[in-house]
């Protein structure tokens, strides 16, 4: 039986590490249980899924992921100035504080406080890794056919 390769509809068990280009680790499963995903189910952004295609169990690779294939470029229009009175008076604001906001569809939208004064609060709604080149390190543990119920529409 030939070894299965990663492709659409395959279930993949892997360890991964996501690192900034300069080396700092953002997230890793190498010290935890591996993750299991189904290729094409939307749980892994395409920019991280595409480099895995064609790999087999046992493969160890490091991929350079450019911002446009990761979390996008930093968009200045995603930085908003909001009236200070929209924030609870008891909330202790500080630069770097991550807050949760509701978007127009009442979904959750994270934002990071950039600066503030008595009148307004500047909030960055870009993904914290937007504009960053990343290294995506993987170790493929297993490649299998996805369970039937996972591949049906």
N, C-alpha and C positions, 0 to 999 in steps of 0.2 A: 504494500500500500504506500503510495507516495505521500510525502509530508504536505499537509495543507498550508496554503499561503493565505495571508490576510487579504480579504476582498469583501465586497458587499455581501451581507447576510451571514458573515462569519462571526462567531463569538470568540473574543480574544481575551485572554487573561494575561495581564502584564504588570510590571512595576514601571513607574515613571518618576522622573524628577524634572521639575520646571525650574530653570535657573535664569537669572539675569545674565546678559552677555558678559558682564564683569565677574560672574561666578557665584554670586549670592543665591542660595536656594530659596525659592518662593514656596514650593510645595513638593513633597516627595512621598512615595509609598514604599521606598526601599527599606524603611525601618518599621513597616506595618504590613498588613495583609495586602496582597496584590488587588488590583481592580479588575473587574470583568465588564466588558462592554460589547455591544453588537455594532458592527461596522454599518454606518448609514442610518442609525436610529436617531441621530441628532444630539446625542449626549456629549459628543466630542466635537468641537469646532472643526470644520473641514481642513483648516490650515494645520491642525495637529493630526488629523486622521489620514490625509493624503500621503504623507511620508511613510506611513506604516504599510501601505498597500504593497503586497508582494513579499513581505517578510514572513518568516516561518518561526516556529518554536525554537528557542535557543539563541535567536538573534539579539545582539546588543548593539545599539546605535545611538549616536547623538546627532540631532538635527538642529540646524540654525533656522529659526522661525522669525521672519521679518514682521514688523508691526502690522502691516496690512493683512497678513495671514494669521495673526494672533488676535489681539484685542483692538486693532485699528490704530490709526494715527490719533494723536492728541488733537482734539477739536476745540479751538478757542470759543466757539459759540456754545459749548457745553458748560461754560463757566458763567454763572448767573449771580447777579446782585439781588438779594432779597431784603425786604424791610425787616429790621431787627424785631419789630413788634410781632412778626409771624412766629417767633420762637418763644417758648415758655420763659418767663422772667427768671425762674430758678435754674434754668439750664446754664451750666458753666461752659461757655464756648471757649475753644482753644484751637489754634491752627492744627490741622491733622485729624481733628475729631470727625469720625464717620457717623453720619446720621441717615435715617431712612425717611424718604419722602414718598408721597403717593403721586404716580404719574396720572395722565389724563384718563387712562383706563382703570384707575385705582389699583394698578400693579405697584410693586415695591421698587423704588428707585434709590439706590444709595448715592450719597453725595458727601464730599469731604470739605470741611470748612478750610478755606484758604486764609482769609483774614476777616476782621470784623471791627466795628466801632459801635457807638451808641445808636447810629442811624440805620446801618445796613450790614448784612453778612454776605460775604462772597463765598459761593459754594461751587466746587468743581464736580460736575456730574459725569466726567470721563471715567472709564474703567481705570483703576489704579495702575494697571500695566499698559494703558494706551500709550502708543509712541515708543514702546520699549522693544528692542530686539531680544529674543529669548533663545535659550538652548533647551531642547526637549530631548532628554535622555530616556531611553526605553530598554527594557529587557523583556522579550516576549517569552512567556511561560508556556502558553498553550493556544492553539488555533483549532477551533471546532466548528461544525455546522451549528448555526443558532437553533435554539429550540423552536419547534413549529409555531407555537402561539406567539412568539416574539416576532416572527417574520410575516405573519398575516396582517392584512390591513384592517 
